[in-house]
Amino acid sequence: MLRKQSLAQKINIIRAGVMGSNDGILSVAGIVIGVAGATSNTFAIFISGIAGMIAGTVSMAMGEYVSVNTESDSQKKSVERQEYLLTHNYNQEFALVQQKYIDSGISSELAHQATAEMMNKDALVTTVREKYGFNVNQFTSPYAAAIASMLSFPTGSVLPLVAITLFPSRIKVIATFVAVIIALSITGYAAAALSNANKPKSTIRNIASGVITMIVTYLIGLLVGSLA
């Protein structure tokens, strides 16, 4: 039977999808605009974008899988260590949790009562949450994160690829540039909303990174094209 995912797990997967889409937009935009700086051959630009999309999709999926697995392994090790500590030194773990509540401004009596109630209910869950900051048995699935990235990266890649291919030669670079900025503003805002970060700052930073990437790759493409 499949275990129902918590809200935090769902948000982590959605975040992986948003960032995968963002990377797809930015990576493929950099590739196609760079190639467009070197050549006006539409087929060459299209093929380079497709190659970048395929490579990026595989890379993002594998990277997300490895990253989430590494995080999960670390969390599981912490849980195992905490089980050992509770078995061999319960009183010290109790005192650590109680002291954390006291440090947060709770009176000693109330902190002791709260710690006793929570530790009696589930000592492992309580101590892992208070010491390490995550909930036991709520690990993000590496498969779900990998699939989210595998689907979102090519989805994001489609925008710059279509823009650079379909617009007329005289405006294809600037049209792609504008389309990518709009898309990056959306993904930057969405990522900030999911992470509870500063939305305007995150959006501007995302747009700035995209602008810099496209300018640099286009200038390099122009240089390579002039030397060819």
PyMOL commands that set and color helices and strands:
alter all, ss='L'
color gray80, all
select helices_A, chain A and resi 7-38+42-88+90-103+108-132+142-166+172-195+199-227
alter helices_A, ss='H'
color red, helices_A
deselect
rebuild
show_as cartoon
